[in-house]
Amino acid sequence: MASKAILEELNILSSKIFGTQYKSNNSRTGRKFVVQELKGAKLKSYYPATINYRQLRTLLNDKTFPDSDEELRMEIRKGRIRQGKGASKSKKK
Amino acid sequence: MRALGHLKHKAFRDLLCRRLFAEHEVERQSNLYIYRNPELPLRVRLEAKKRIEALPTNAHPTKIKNRCIETGRGRGVFRAFGLARFPFRLKALANKLPGVRKASW
């Protein structure tokens, strides 16, 4: 049966060899929060980055990319204007 | 090409929580270390606890939830693909998920 002092020495030596922190009496420190790996960047990049046509045209300063949703909207708007159901004109001051 | 506008509004909240968490993570971890260290005086620990509680509510990691990256659905999301059940099925049948094939025996 090894004595308590020898076990303590073994603990100290083991901590020195393996590069871990020496801990006596099973005391708890908050060390795990400091050692913990930061995961904010990984969590932030969960959703894939996307871009829409308006941003693309603004970025490239170009008009050649057709925006089908916008074209459809303009088509619907012209149809409504033809039927006399377009948006009302804004008041002039 | 799709914009992020196709997601549910709760997915935008999740996106906000992720950004805020990444922004305040270092401050949070350091204050947690101080608060959870019993060797420090109690006043110092309680002040660290106050600083943690003073962080914005959406900066806490418990607010983060993995939602579908296609639709923003919160349940039935496969972790490996980040997709809910139905978008997963659509992509799998269209042969767009590597390593996934329809069962046939």
N, CA and C atoms of all chains as a GROMACS GRO file, in nm:
protein
  594
    1MET      N    1   0.084  -0.120   0.000
    1MET     CA    2   0.000   0.000   0.000
    1MET      C    3   0.087   0.124   0.000
    2ALA      N    4   0.075   0.203  -0.106
    2ALA     CA    5   0.156   0.325  -0.115
    2ALA      C    6   0.100   0.430  -0.020
    3SER      N    7   0.190   0.507   0.036
    3SER     CA    8   0.146   0.608   0.131
    3SER      C    9   0.090   0.728   0.055
    4LYS      N   10   0.022   0.815   0.129
    4LYS     CA   11  -0.042   0.931   0.068
    4LYS      C   12   0.060   1.027   0.010
    5ALA      N   13   0.174   1.039   0.079
    5ALA     CA   14   0.277   1.131   0.030
    5ALA      C   15   0.334   1.084  -0.103
    6ILE      N   16   0.353   0.951  -0.115
    6ILE     CA   17   0.408   0.898  -0.240
    6ILE      C   18   0.308   0.917  -0.354
    7LEU      N   19   0.180   0.898  -0.325
    7LEU     CA   20   0.078   0.920  -0.428
    7LEU      C   21   0.075   1.066  -0.472
    8GLU      N   22   0.094   1.154  -0.375
    8GLU     CA   23   0.100   1.297  -0.408
    8GLU      C   24   0.218   1.327  -0.499
    9GLU      N   25   0.334   1.267  -0.464
    9GLU     CA   26   0.452   1.286  -0.548
    9GLU      C   27   0.428   1.233  -0.689
   10LEU      N   28   0.363   1.117  -0.696
   10LEU     CA   29   0.333   1.058  -0.827
   10LEU      C   30   0.242   1.149  -0.908
   11ASN      N   31   0.145   1.210  -0.840
   11ASN     CA   32   0.052   1.301  -0.908
   11ASN      C   33   0.126   1.421  -0.966
   12ILE      N   34   0.216   1.477  -0.883
   12ILE     CA   35   0.292   1.594  -0.928
   12ILE      C   36   0.380   1.558  -1.047
   13LEU      N   37   0.447   1.443  -1.037
   13LEU     CA   38   0.536   1.400  -1.145
   13LEU      C   39   0.457   1.373  -1.273
   14SER      N   40   0.340   1.311  -1.257
   14SER     CA   41   0.256   1.281  -1.373
   14SER      C   42   0.211   1.409  -1.443
   15SER      N   43   0.174   1.509  -1.362
   15SER     CA   44   0.133   1.637  -1.421
   15SER      C   45   0.248   1.700  -1.496
   16LYS      N   46   0.368   1.686  -1.440
   16LYS     CA   47   0.483   1.747  -1.506
   16LYS      C   48   0.514   1.676  -1.638
   17ILE      N   49   0.503   1.543  -1.636
   17ILE     CA   50   0.537   1.468  -1.757
   17ILE      C   51   0.436   1.493  -1.869
   18PHE      N   52   0.308   1.486  -1.835
   18PHE     CA   53   0.205   1.496  -1.939
   18PHE      C   54   0.162   1.638  -1.969
   19GLY      N   55   0.220   1.735  -1.898
   19GLY     CA   56   0.187   1.873  -1.929
   19GLY      C   57   0.049   1.915  -1.886
   20THR      N   58  -0.010   1.846  -1.790
   20THR     CA   59  -0.141   1.884  -1.742
   20THR      C   60  -0.126   1.967  -1.616
   21GLN      N   61  -0.236   2.027  -1.576
   21GLN     CA   62  -0.231   2.113  -1.459
   21GLN      C   63  -0.241   2.029  -1.333
   22TYR      N   64  -0.157   2.060  -1.237
   22TYR     CA   65  -0.160   1.986  -1.112
   22TYR      C   66  -0.282   2.028  -1.032
   23LYS      N   67  -0.351   1.929  -0.977
   23LYS     CA   68  -0.475   1.958  -0.905
   23LYS      C   69  -0.474   1.875  -0.776
   24SER      N   70  -0.494   1.942  -0.665
   24SER     CA   71  -0.492   1.870  -0.537
   24SER      C   72  -0.633   1.868  -0.479
   25ASN      N   73  -0.664   1.762  -0.406
   25ASN     CA   74  -0.792   1.747  -0.337
   25ASN      C   75  -0.911   1.752  -0.432
   26ASN      N   76  -0.889   1.717  -0.558
   26ASN     CA   77  -0.997   1.720  -0.656
   26ASN      C   78  -1.067   1.855  -0.661
   27SER      N   79  -0.991   1.960  -0.638
   27SER     CA   80  -1.052   2.092  -0.639
   27SER      C   81  -1.087   2.131  -0.782
   28ARG      N   82  -1.196   2.204  -0.795
   28ARG     CA   83  -1.238   2.245  -0.928
   28ARG      C   84  -1.210   2.392  -0.950
   29THR      N   85  -1.149   2.420  -1.064
   29THR     CA   86  -1.130   2.559  -1.107
   29THR      C   87  -1.209   2.577  -1.236
   30GLY      N   88  -1.221   2.699  -1.281
   30GLY     CA   89  -1.292   2.722  -1.405
   30GLY      C   90  -1.203   2.710  -1.526
   31ARG      N   91  -1.100   2.629  -1.514
   31ARG     CA   92  -0.998   2.625  -1.619
   31ARG      C   93  -1.053   2.576  -1.752
   32LYS      N   94  -1.156   2.491  -1.747
   32LYS     CA   95  -1.205   2.434  -1.874
   32LYS      C   96  -1.264   2.541  -1.964
   33PHE      N   97  -1.312   2.651  -1.906
   33PHE     CA   98  -1.369   2.757  -1.990
   33PHE      C   99  -1.261   2.833  -2.064
   34VAL      N  100  -1.143   2.841  -2.004
   34VAL     CA  101  -1.034   2.911  -2.071
   34VAL      C  102  -0.970   2.822  -2.176
   35VAL      N  103  -0.959   2.693  -2.145
   35VAL     CA  104  -0.895   2.600  -2.236
   35VAL      C  105  -0.986   2.565  -2.354
   36GLN      N  106  -1.115   2.581  -2.334
   36GLN     CA  107  -1.214   2.541  -2.434
   36GLN      C  108  -1.189   2.609  -2.568
   37GLU      N  109  -1.209   2.534  -2.675
   37GLU     CA  110  -1.187   2.588  -2.809
   37GLU      C  111  -1.302   2.681  -2.847
   38LEU      N  112  -1.268   2.793  -2.908
   38LEU     CA  113  -1.370   2.888  -2.949
   38LEU      C  114  -1.447   2.832  -3.068
   39LYS      N  115  -1.578   2.841  -3.063
   39LYS     CA  116  -1.659   2.783  -3.170
   39LYS      C  117  -1.752   2.884  -3.235
   40GLY      N  118  -1.731   3.011  -3.211
   40GLY     CA  119  -1.818   3.113  -3.267
   40GLY      C  120  -1.812   3.119  -3.418
   41ALA      N  121  -1.691   3.111  -3.473
   41ALA     CA  122  -1.676   3.123  -3.618
   41ALA      C  123  -1.743   3.007  -3.689
   42LYS      N  124  -1.731   2.888  -3.630
   42LYS     CA  125  -1.793   2.770  -3.691
   42LYS      C  126  -1.944   2.780  -3.687
   43LEU      N  127  -1.997   2.827  -3.574
   43LEU     CA  128  -2.142   2.840  -3.561
   43LEU      C  129  -2.196   2.948  -3.653
   44LYS      N  130  -2.116   3.052  -3.673
   44LYS     CA  131  -2.164   3.165  -3.753
   44LYS      C  132  -2.178   3.126  -3.900
   45SER      N  133  -2.095   3.032  -3.945
   45SER     CA  134  -2.095   2.997  -4.086
   45SER      C  135  -2.185   2.878  -4.115
   46TYR      N  136  -2.288   2.856  -4.034
   46TYR     CA  137  -2.376   2.742  -4.055
   46TYR      C  138  -2.459   2.761  -4.181
   47TYR      N  139  -2.524   2.878  -4.190
   47TYR     CA  140  -2.606   2.903  -4.308
   47TYR      C  141  -2.516   2.943  -4.424
   48PRO      N  142  -2.536   2.885  -4.541
   48PRO     CA  143  -2.449   2.920  -4.654
   48PRO      C  144  -2.475   3.062  -4.699
   49ALA      N  145  -2.368   3.129  -4.740
   49ALA     CA  146  -2.382   3.267  -4.787
   49ALA      C  147  -2.446   3.266  -4.924
   50THR      N  148  -2.540   3.355  -4.945
   50THR     CA  149  -2.610   3.362  -5.073
   50THR      C  150  -2.606   3.504  -5.124
   51ILE      N  151  -2.644   3.519  -5.248
   51ILE     CA  152  -2.646   3.650  -5.310
   51ILE      C  153  -2.762   3.653  -5.407
   52ASN      N  154  -2.828   3.768  -5.418
   52ASN     CA  155  -2.937   3.778  -5.514
   52ASN      C  156  -2.894   3.862  -5.633
   53TYR      N  157  -2.979   3.867  -5.733
   53TYR     CA  158  -2.940   3.931  -5.859
   53TYR      C  159  -2.918   4.080  -5.844
   54ARG      N  160  -2.994   4.142  -5.755
   54ARG     CA  161  -2.976   4.286  -5.737
   54ARG      C  162  -2.838   4.316  -5.682
   55GLN      N  163  -2.798   4.237  -5.581
   55GLN     CA  164  -2.664   4.257  -5.524
   55GLN      C  165  -2.557   4.228  -5.628
   56LEU      N  166  -2.584   4.127  -5.711
   56LEU     CA  167  -2.486   4.091  -5.813
   56LEU      C  168  -2.469   4.203  -5.914
   57ARG      N  169  -2.582   4.261  -5.955
   57ARG     CA  170  -2.574   4.371  -6.051
   57ARG      C  171  -2.509   4.493  -5.989
   58THR      N  172  -2.539   4.519  -5.863
   58THR     CA  173  -2.474   4.632  -5.796
   58THR      C  174  -2.325   4.609  -5.785
   59LEU      N  175  -2.289   4.484  -5.756
   59LEU     CA  176  -2.147   4.452  -5.738
   59LEU      C  177  -2.072   4.465  -5.870
   60LEU      N  178  -2.130   4.410  -5.976
   60LEU     CA  179  -2.060   4.410  -6.104
   60LEU      C  180  -2.091   4.532  -6.188
   61ASN      N  181  -2.184   4.616  -6.142
   61ASN     CA  182  -2.222   4.736  -6.215
   61ASN      C  183  -2.262   4.701  -6.358
   62ASP      N  184  -2.349   4.602  -6.369
   62ASP     CA  185  -2.383   4.548  -6.499
   62ASP      C  186  -2.532   4.520  -6.503
   63LYS      N  187  -2.590   4.525  -6.620
   63LYS     CA  188  -2.734   4.502  -6.634
   63LYS      C  189  -2.766   4.378  -6.714
   64THR      N  190  -2.666   4.298  -6.745
   64THR     CA  191  -2.691   4.187  -6.836
   64THR      C  192  -2.756   4.067  -6.769
   65PHE      N  193  -2.752   4.062  -6.636
   65PHE     CA  194  -2.813   3.946  -6.571
   65PHE      C  195  -2.964   3.964  -6.565
   66PRO      N  196  -3.040   3.875  -6.624
   66PRO     CA  197  -3.186   3.889  -6.618
   66PRO      C  198  -3.238   3.843  -6.483
   67ASP      N  199  -3.327   3.923  -6.427
   67ASP     CA  200  -3.392   3.888  -6.301
   67ASP      C  201  -3.534   3.845  -6.334
   68SER      N  202  -3.557   3.715  -6.336
   68SER     CA  203  -3.686   3.665  -6.384
   68SER      C  204  -3.799   3.706  -6.291
   69ASP      N  205  -3.772   3.710  -6.160
   69ASP     CA  206  -3.877   3.751  -6.067
   69ASP      C  207  -3.919   3.895  -6.093
   70GLU      N  208  -3.819   3.980  -6.116
   70GLU     CA  209  -3.848   4.121  -6.141
   70GLU      C  210  -3.924   4.137  -6.272
   71GLU      N  211  -3.883   4.060  -6.373
   71GLU     CA  212  -3.952   4.069  -6.503
   71GLU      C  213  -4.097   4.025  -6.490
   72LEU      N  214  -4.118   3.919  -6.414
   72LEU     CA  215  -4.255   3.871  -6.393
   72LEU      C  216  -4.338   3.976  -6.322
   73ARG      N  217  -4.277   4.041  -6.223
   73ARG     CA  218  -4.349   4.144  -6.149
   73ARG      C  219  -4.387   4.259  -6.239
   74MET      N  220  -4.294   4.300  -6.327
   74MET     CA  221  -4.324   4.410  -6.418
   74MET      C  222  -4.433   4.372  -6.517
   75GLU      N  223  -4.431   4.247  -6.560
   75GLU     CA  224  -4.534   4.198  -6.652
   75GLU      C  225  -4.673   4.206  -6.587
   76ILE      N  226  -4.679   4.159  -6.463
   76ILE     CA  227  -4.806   4.162  -6.390
   76ILE      C  228  -4.854   4.305  -6.372
   77ARG      N  229  -4.758   4.393  -6.343
   77ARG     CA  230  -4.794   4.533  -6.320
   77ARG      C  231  -4.850   4.596  -6.447
   78LYS      N  232  -4.787   4.567  -6.561
   78LYS     CA  233  -4.838   4.623  -6.687
   78LYS      C  234  -4.977   4.571  -6.717
   79GLY      N  235  -4.999   4.442  -6.689
   79GLY     CA  236  -5.131   4.385  -6.710
   79GLY      C  237  -5.236   4.456  -6.628
   80ARG      N  238  -5.203   4.486  -6.503
   80ARG     CA  239  -5.299   4.555  -6.416
   80ARG      C  240  -5.325   4.696  -6.464
   81ILE      N  241  -5.220   4.762  -6.512
   81ILE     CA  242  -5.239   4.898  -6.563
   81ILE      C  243  -5.330   4.897  -6.685
   82ARG      N  244  -5.313   4.794  -6.768
   82ARG     CA  245  -5.397   4.783  -6.887
   82ARG      C  246  -5.544   4.765  -6.849
   83GLN      N  247  -5.570   4.693  -6.742
   83GLN     CA  248  -5.707   4.674  -6.697
   83GLN      C  249  -5.760   4.792  -6.617
   84GLY      N  250  -5.678   4.892  -6.596
   84GLY     CA  251  -5.721   5.004  -6.514
   84GLY      C  252  -5.717   4.973  -6.366
   85LYS      N  253  -5.636   4.875  -6.329
   85LYS     CA  254  -5.628   4.837  -6.187
   85LYS      C  255  -5.488   4.856  -6.132
   86GLY      N  256  -5.414   4.949  -6.193
   86GLY     CA  257  -5.279   4.971  -6.145
   86GLY      C  258  -5.277   5.049  -6.016
   87ALA      N  259  -5.158   5.068  -5.964
   87ALA     CA  260  -5.143   5.142  -5.840
   87ALA      C  261  -5.179   5.288  -5.863
   88SER      N  262  -5.241   5.348  -5.761
   88SER     CA  263  -5.282   5.486  -5.775
   88SER      C  264  -5.160   5.576  -5.775
   89LYS      N  265  -5.174   5.689  -5.847
   89LYS     CA  266  -5.062   5.781  -5.853
   89LYS      C  267  -5.051   5.856  -5.721
   90SER      N  268  -4.930   5.890  -5.687
   90SER     CA  269  -4.910   5.961  -5.561
   90SER      C  270  -4.954   6.105  -5.576
   91LYS      N  271  -5.000   6.162  -5.466
   91LYS     CA  272  -5.048   6.299  -5.467
   91LYS      C  273  -4.933   6.395  -5.492
   92LYS      N  274  -4.963   6.499  -5.571
   92LYS     CA  275  -4.862   6.601  -5.594
   92LYS      C  276  -4.887   6.716  -5.497
   93LYS      N  277  -4.779   6.764  -5.440
   93LYS     CA  278  -4.794   6.872  -5.342
   93LYS      C  279  -4.807   7.006  -5.414
   94MET      N  280  -3.021   3.052  -5.827
   94MET     CA  281  -2.958   3.120  -5.715
   94MET      C  282  -3.067   3.181  -5.627
   95ARG      N  283  -3.061   3.155  -5.499
   95ARG     CA  284  -3.168   3.202  -5.412
   95ARG      C  285  -3.110   3.292  -5.305
   96ALA      N  286  -3.186   3.391  -5.267
   96ALA     CA  287  -3.146   3.479  -5.158
   96ALA      C  288  -3.189   3.417  -5.026
   97LEU      N  289  -3.143   3.478  -4.919
   97LEU     CA  290  -3.180   3.428  -4.786
   97LEU      C  291  -3.325   3.457  -4.753
   98GLY      N  292  -3.395   3.529  -4.838
   98GLY     CA  293  -3.532   3.562  -4.810
   98GLY      C  294  -3.626   3.444  -4.809
   99HIS      N  295  -3.580   3.328  -4.856
   99HIS     CA  296  -3.668   3.212  -4.860
   99HIS      C  297  -3.677   3.142  -4.725
  100LEU      N  298  -3.595   3.184  -4.630
  100LEU     CA  299  -3.597   3.118  -4.500
  100LEU      C  300  -3.713   3.169  -4.416
  101LYS      N  301  -3.750   3.089  -4.317
  101LYS     CA  302  -3.848   3.136  -4.220
  101LYS      C  303  -3.788   3.247  -4.136
  102HIS      N  304  -3.877   3.326  -4.077
  102HIS     CA  305  -3.827   3.441  -4.000
  102HIS      C  306  -3.752   3.395  -3.876
  103LYS      N  307  -3.786   3.278  -3.823
  103LYS     CA  308  -3.714   3.232  -3.705
  103LYS      C  309  -3.571   3.193  -3.739
  104ALA      N  310  -3.548   3.157  -3.864
  104ALA     CA  311  -3.410   3.128  -3.905
  104ALA      C  312  -3.327   3.254  -3.903
  105PHE      N  313  -3.390   3.368  -3.934
  105PHE     CA  314  -3.317   3.494  -3.926
  105PHE      C  315  -3.282   3.527  -3.782
  106ARG      N  316  -3.374   3.492  -3.691
  106ARG     CA  317  -3.342   3.513  -3.550
  106ARG      C  318  -3.224   3.427  -3.508
  107ASP      N  319  -3.224   3.301  -3.559
  107ASP     CA  320  -3.112   3.212  -3.529
  107ASP      C  321  -2.982   3.266  -3.585
  108LEU      N  322  -2.990   3.323  -3.706
  108LEU     CA  323  -2.872   3.382  -3.767
  108LEU      C  324  -2.819   3.497  -3.682
  109LEU      N  325  -2.911   3.579  -3.630
  109LEU     CA  326  -2.871   3.689  -3.543
  109LEU      C  327  -2.804   3.637  -3.416
  110CYS      N  328  -2.862   3.530  -3.358
  110CYS     CA  329  -2.804   3.474  -3.236
  110CYS      C  330  -2.664   3.423  -3.261
  111ARG      N  331  -2.642   3.360  -3.376
  111ARG     CA  332  -2.509   3.308  -3.406
  111ARG      C  333  -2.407   3.420  -3.419
  112ARG      N  334  -2.447   3.527  -3.485
  112ARG     CA  335  -2.353   3.638  -3.501
  112ARG      C  336  -2.320   3.703  -3.368
  113LEU      N  337  -2.422   3.722  -3.286
  113LEU     CA  338  -2.398   3.785  -3.156
  113LEU      C  339  -2.314   3.695  -3.067
  114PHE      N  340  -2.338   3.564  -3.074
  114PHE     CA  341  -2.259   3.473  -2.992
  114PHE      C  342  -2.112   3.478  -3.033
  115ALA      N  343  -2.086   3.478  -3.164
  115ALA     CA  344  -1.948   3.484  -3.210
  115ALA      C  345  -1.882   3.615  -3.168
  116GLU      N  346  -1.963   3.720  -3.161
  116GLU     CA  347  -1.908   3.851  -3.128
  116GLU      C  348  -1.868   3.859  -2.981
  117HIS      N  349  -1.947   3.796  -2.894
  117HIS     CA  350  -1.925   3.810  -2.750
  117HIS      C  351  -1.862   3.687  -2.687
  118GLU      N  352  -1.808   3.596  -2.767
  118GLU     CA  353  -1.768   3.467  -2.711
  118GLU      C  354  -1.649   3.478  -2.617
  119VAL      N  355  -1.549   3.555  -2.656
  119VAL     CA  356  -1.428   3.564  -2.574
  119VAL      C  357  -1.460   3.626  -2.439
  120GLU      N  358  -1.538   3.734  -2.443
  120GLU     CA  359  -1.578   3.800  -2.319
  120GLU      C  360  -1.656   3.705  -2.229
  121ARG      N  361  -1.743   3.628  -2.291
  121ARG     CA  362  -1.826   3.535  -2.214
  121ARG      C  363  -1.743   3.426  -2.148
  122GLN      N  364  -1.650   3.367  -2.224
  122GLN     CA  365  -1.570   3.259  -2.170
  122GLN      C  366  -1.481   3.307  -2.056
  123SER      N  367  -1.423   3.425  -2.072
  123SER     CA  368  -1.334   3.474  -1.967
  123SER      C  369  -1.411   3.503  -1.839
  124ASN      N  370  -1.530   3.562  -1.854
  124ASN     CA  371  -1.610   3.588  -1.734
  124ASN      C  372  -1.661   3.459  -1.670
  125LEU      N  373  -1.688   3.359  -1.754
  125LEU     CA  374  -1.728   3.230  -1.699
  125LEU      C  375  -1.616   3.168  -1.618
  126TYR      N  376  -1.493   3.183  -1.668
  126TYR     CA  377  -1.379   3.130  -1.594
  126TYR      C  378  -1.367   3.197  -1.458
  127ILE      N  379  -1.382   3.329  -1.456
  127ILE     CA  380  -1.371   3.401  -1.330
  127ILE      C  381  -1.482   3.361  -1.235
  128TYR      N  382  -1.603   3.348  -1.290
  128TYR     CA  383  -1.718   3.318  -1.204
  128TYR      C  384  -1.709   3.177  -1.147
  129ARG      N  385  -1.656   3.084  -1.223
  129ARG     CA  386  -1.655   2.945  -1.180
  129ARG      C  387  -1.529   2.907  -1.104
  130ASN      N  388  -1.448   3.004  -1.070
  130ASN     CA  389  -1.323   2.974  -1.001
  130ASN      C  390  -1.341   2.999  -0.852
  131PRO      N  391  -1.351   2.895  -0.771
  131PRO     CA  392  -1.377   2.917  -0.627
  131PRO      C  393  -1.258   2.972  -0.551
  132GLU      N  394  -1.143   2.980  -0.612
  132GLU     CA  395  -1.027   3.034  -0.541
  132GLU      C  396  -1.027   3.186  -0.537
  133LEU      N  397  -1.110   3.248  -0.618
  133LEU     CA  398  -1.116   3.393  -0.619
  133LEU      C  399  -1.213   3.440  -0.511
  134PRO      N  400  -1.200   3.565  -0.466
  134PRO     CA  401  -1.296   3.615  -0.368
  134PRO      C  402  -1.436   3.625  -0.427
  135LEU      N  403  -1.534   3.616  -0.339
  135LEU     CA  404  -1.673   3.604  -0.383
  135LEU      C  405  -1.719   3.729  -0.456
  136ARG      N  406  -1.671   3.845  -0.416
  136ARG     CA  407  -1.713   3.969  -0.479
  136ARG      C  408  -1.672   3.972  -0.626
  137VAL      N  409  -1.549   3.927  -0.651
  137VAL     CA  410  -1.499   3.925  -0.788
  137VAL      C  411  -1.581   3.828  -0.873
  138ARG      N  412  -1.615   3.715  -0.815
  138ARG     CA  413  -1.693   3.615  -0.889
  138ARG      C  414  -1.832   3.667  -0.923
  139LEU      N  415  -1.894   3.734  -0.827
  139LEU     CA  416  -2.029   3.785  -0.851
  139LEU      C  417  -2.029   3.897  -0.954
  140GLU      N  418  -1.923   3.976  -0.953
  140GLU     CA  419  -1.914   4.081  -1.055
  140GLU      C  420  -1.901   4.020  -1.195
  141ALA      N  421  -1.825   3.910  -1.204
  141ALA     CA  422  -1.815   3.841  -1.332
  141ALA      C  423  -1.950   3.785  -1.375
  142LYS      N  424  -2.026   3.735  -1.278
  142LYS     CA  425  -2.160   3.683  -1.310
  142LYS      C  426  -2.250   3.794  -1.363
  143LYS      N  427  -2.239   3.912  -1.301
  143LYS     CA  428  -2.319   4.025  -1.350
  143LYS      C  429  -2.282   4.061  -1.493
  144ARG      N  430  -2.153   4.054  -1.523
  144ARG     CA  431  -2.111   4.088  -1.659
  144ARG      C  432  -2.164   3.987  -1.760
  145ILE      N  433  -2.172   3.860  -1.719
  145ILE     CA  434  -2.228   3.760  -1.810
  145ILE      C  435  -2.375   3.789  -1.834
  146GLU      N  436  -2.446   3.823  -1.727
  146GLU     CA  437  -2.590   3.848  -1.741
  146GLU      C  438  -2.618   3.976  -1.817
  147ALA      N  439  -2.519   4.066  -1.822
  147ALA     CA  440  -2.539   4.192  -1.893
  147ALA      C  441  -2.522   4.176  -2.044
  148LEU      N  442  -2.474   4.062  -2.088
  148LEU     CA  443  -2.462   4.040  -2.233
  148LEU      C  444  -2.601   4.039  -2.296
  149PRO      N  445  -2.612   4.072  -2.424
  149PRO     CA  446  -2.745   4.065  -2.488
  149PRO      C  447  -2.803   3.924  -2.481
  150THR      N  448  -2.935   3.919  -2.473
  150THR     CA  449  -3.002   3.790  -2.453
  150THR      C  450  -2.973   3.693  -2.566
  151ASN      N  451  -2.967   3.744  -2.688
  151ASN     CA  452  -2.947   3.656  -2.802
  151ASN      C  453  -2.802   3.613  -2.819
  152ALA      N  454  -2.714   3.658  -2.730
  152ALA     CA  455  -2.573   3.620  -2.742
  152ALA      C  456  -2.543   3.490  -2.668
  153HIS      N  457  -2.642   3.432  -2.603
  153HIS     CA  458  -2.617   3.308  -2.529
  153HIS      C  459  -2.625   3.188  -2.622
  154PRO      N  460  -2.539   3.089  -2.601
  154PRO     CA  461  -2.538   2.974  -2.693
  154PRO      C  462  -2.664   2.890  -2.687
  155THR      N  463  -2.742   2.902  -2.581
  155THR     CA  464  -2.864   2.822  -2.573
  155THR      C  465  -2.969   2.869  -2.672
  156LYS      N  466  -2.951   2.988  -2.727
  156LYS     CA  467  -3.048   3.039  -2.824
  156LYS      C  468  -3.023   2.986  -2.965
  157ILE      N  469  -2.909   2.922  -2.984
  157ILE     CA  470  -2.872   2.875  -3.117
  157ILE      C  471  -2.935   2.739  -3.142
  158LYS      N  472  -2.995   2.724  -3.259
  158LYS     CA  473  -3.056   2.596  -3.295
  158LYS      C  474  -3.028   2.569  -3.441
  159ASN      N  475  -2.991   2.448  -3.472
  159ASN     CA  476  -2.965   2.412  -3.611
  159ASN      C  477  -3.096   2.400  -3.686
  160ARG      N  478  -3.115   2.489  -3.781
  160ARG     CA  479  -3.235   2.486  -3.862
  160ARG      C  480  -3.199   2.447  -4.004
  161CYS      N  481  -3.302   2.420  -4.083
  161CYS     CA  482  -3.279   2.377  -4.221
  161CYS      C  483  -3.218   2.493  -4.299
  162ILE      N  484  -3.111   2.466  -4.373
  162ILE     CA  485  -3.045   2.573  -4.446
  162ILE      C  486  -3.119   2.606  -4.574
  163GLU      N  487  -3.219   2.525  -4.611
  163GLU     CA  488  -3.298   2.554  -4.731
  163GLU      C  489  -3.427   2.626  -4.697
  164THR      N  490  -3.499   2.576  -4.598
  164THR     CA  491  -3.631   2.629  -4.569
  164THR      C  492  -3.639   2.700  -4.435
  165GLY      N  493  -3.547   2.672  -4.345
  165GLY     CA  494  -3.554   2.733  -4.214
  165GLY      C  495  -3.640   2.657  -4.116
  166ARG      N  496  -3.678   2.535  -4.150
  166ARG     CA  497  -3.760   2.456  -4.059
  166ARG      C  498  -3.677   2.413  -3.939
  167GLY      N  499  -3.740   2.409  -3.822
  167GLY     CA  500  -3.666   2.385  -3.700
  167GLY      C  501  -3.664   2.240  -3.654
  168ARG      N  502  -3.750   2.157  -3.709
  168ARG     CA  503  -3.757   2.019  -3.663
  168ARG      C  504  -3.732   1.924  -3.779
  169GLY      N  505  -3.688   1.805  -3.742
  169GLY     CA  506  -3.664   1.706  -3.846
  169GLY      C  507  -3.544   1.740  -3.932
  170VAL      N  508  -3.444   1.807  -3.873
  170VAL     CA  509  -3.327   1.851  -3.950
  170VAL      C  510  -3.217   1.747  -3.934
  171PHE      N  511  -3.166   1.698  -4.046
  171PHE     CA  512  -3.052   1.607  -4.041
  171PHE      C  513  -2.926   1.688  -4.016
  172ARG      N  514  -2.850   1.649  -3.915
  172ARG     CA  515  -2.731   1.727  -3.879
  172ARG      C  516  -2.625   1.720  -3.987
  173ALA      N  517  -2.613   1.604  -4.052
  173ALA     CA  518  -2.503   1.586  -4.148
  173ALA      C  519  -2.521   1.672  -4.271
  174PHE      N  520  -2.646   1.705  -4.305
  174PHE     CA  521  -2.670   1.782  -4.427
  174PHE      C  522  -2.725   1.920  -4.399
  175GLY      N  523  -2.774   1.944  -4.279
  175GLY     CA  524  -2.835   2.072  -4.250
  175GLY      C  525  -2.967   2.092  -4.320
  176LEU      N  526  -3.036   1.982  -4.351
  176LEU     CA  527  -3.161   1.992  -4.426
  176LEU      C  528  -3.273   1.927  -4.347
  177ALA      N  529  -3.393   1.980  -4.363
  177ALA     CA  530  -3.510   1.916  -4.305
  177ALA      C  531  -3.547   1.795  -4.390
  178ARG      N  532  -3.650   1.723  -4.345
  178ARG     CA  533  -3.683   1.594  -4.410
  178ARG      C  534  -3.717   1.610  -4.557
  179PHE      N  535  -3.804   1.707  -4.586
  179PHE     CA  536  -3.853   1.717  -4.723
  179PHE      C  537  -3.747   1.768  -4.821
  180PRO      N  538  -3.674   1.877  -4.790
  180PRO     CA  539  -3.566   1.916  -4.882
  180PRO      C  540  -3.460   1.808  -4.896
  181PHE      N  541  -3.438   1.733  -4.788
  181PHE     CA  542  -3.343   1.622  -4.796
  181PHE      C  543  -3.391   1.519  -4.897
  182ARG      N  544  -3.519   1.488  -4.893
  182ARG     CA  545  -3.573   1.390  -4.986
  182ARG      C  546  -3.563   1.438  -5.130
  183LEU      N  547  -3.597   1.564  -5.151
  183LEU     CA  548  -3.590   1.619  -5.287
  183LEU      C  549  -3.449   1.613  -5.342
  184LYS      N  550  -3.354   1.656  -5.261
  184LYS     CA  551  -3.215   1.656  -5.310
  184LYS      C  552  -3.162   1.515  -5.327
  185ALA      N  553  -3.205   1.425  -5.240
  185ALA     CA  554  -3.157   1.287  -5.251
  185ALA      C  555  -3.208   1.224  -5.380
  186LEU      N  556  -3.336   1.246  -5.411
  186LEU     CA  557  -3.391   1.189  -5.534
  186LEU      C  558  -3.331   1.253  -5.658
  187ALA      N  559  -3.287   1.377  -5.645
  187ALA     CA  560  -3.224   1.445  -5.759
  187ALA      C  561  -3.075   1.416  -5.768
  188ASN      N  562  -3.025   1.325  -5.682
  188ASN     CA  563  -2.884   1.286  -5.687
  188ASN      C  564  -2.790   1.399  -5.656
  189LYS      N  565  -2.828   1.483  -5.561
  189LYS     CA  566  -2.744   1.597  -5.528
  189LYS      C  567  -2.674   1.584  -5.395
  190LEU      N  568  -2.698   1.474  -5.324
  190LEU     CA  569  -2.631   1.455  -5.195
  190LEU      C  570  -2.529   1.344  -5.209
  191PRO      N  571  -2.402   1.372  -5.190
  191PRO     CA  572  -2.301   1.267  -5.206
  191PRO      C  573  -2.316   1.159  -5.100
  192GLY      N  574  -2.313   1.035  -5.146
  192GLY     CA  575  -2.321   0.923  -5.055
  192GLY      C  576  -2.461   0.878  -5.021
  193VAL      N  577  -2.562   0.942  -5.079
  193VAL     CA  578  -2.700   0.910  -5.048
  193VAL      C  579  -2.766   0.850  -5.172
  194ARG      N  580  -2.831   0.737  -5.155
  194ARG     CA  581  -2.904   0.679  -5.267
  194ARG      C  582  -3.031   0.616  -5.214
  195LYS      N  583  -3.126   0.597  -5.304
  195LYS     CA  584  -3.255   0.543  -5.263
  195LYS      C  585  -3.241   0.396  -5.232
  196ALA      N  586  -3.311   0.351  -5.128
  196ALA     CA  587  -3.301   0.211  -5.090
  196ALA      C  588  -3.378   0.125  -5.190
  197SER      N  589  -3.319   0.012  -5.225
  197SER     CA  590  -3.384  -0.078  -5.320
  197SER      C  591  -3.333  -0.218  -5.294
  198TRP      N  592  -3.425  -0.309  -5.264
  198TRP     CA  593  -3.378  -0.445  -5.239
  198TRP      C  594  -3.485  -0.545  -5.275
   0.00000   0.00000   0.00000
